[in-house]
C-alpha cells in the first residue's frame, strides 16, 4: 500500500466524525503503469483503479502532450478541451474527461521520445489528487509493449 493511501486511511480513522458528519477525504488518483510502446500501436489508458475513501463518484481529467493526439482526434468528445498557454497561443496539453480511453500512438513520434500523461480525479466535494504515467516510444528493434 502506498504511503499516501496509508496516510489517507489514518486521517479518515482519526477524523472520521465531525459533529456527526463524515469528513470528506481527497480521492486517490491512479493513472496506471507507465508504458514503452511502438508507434502505431493502440494502447488503453485507464484511471479505473482510482478510488475515494468516502466512496464518492469521481470525475476524471486527463492531460496529455499534443504530440500524442492523433490527427483525427478519435477519442475527443464535446466536453474535451485544449489548454492554450499565455499570449503566444501555443498549445500545451489536450484534455479528455473519460475514466479510460484508447490511444493510437502516432507514427510521427521519434523513437526513444518520452511523454508524461497526467490524471486528476475529483470528488463531488471538490477535493482532488493527481497521478501520472510515462509513455516511451520504442525503436522497431526494441522489445514489444512493456509495462514499467
Secondary structure as UniProt FT lines:
FT   HELIX           3..14
FT   STRAND          17..18
FT   TURN            19..20
FT   STRAND          21..22
FT   STRAND          35..37
FT   TURN            39..40
FT   STRAND          42..46
FT   TURN            48..49
FT   TURN            53..54
FT   STRAND          58..65
FT   HELIX           66..68
FT   TURN            71..72
FT   TURN            74..75
FT   TURN            78..79
FT   STRAND          81..85
FT   TURN            86..89
FT   STRAND          90..96
FT   STRAND          100..104
FT   TURN            107..108
FT   TURN            111..112
FT   STRAND          114..123
FT   TURN            124..125
FT   STRAND          128..137
FT   TURN            140..141
FT   STRAND          146..147
//
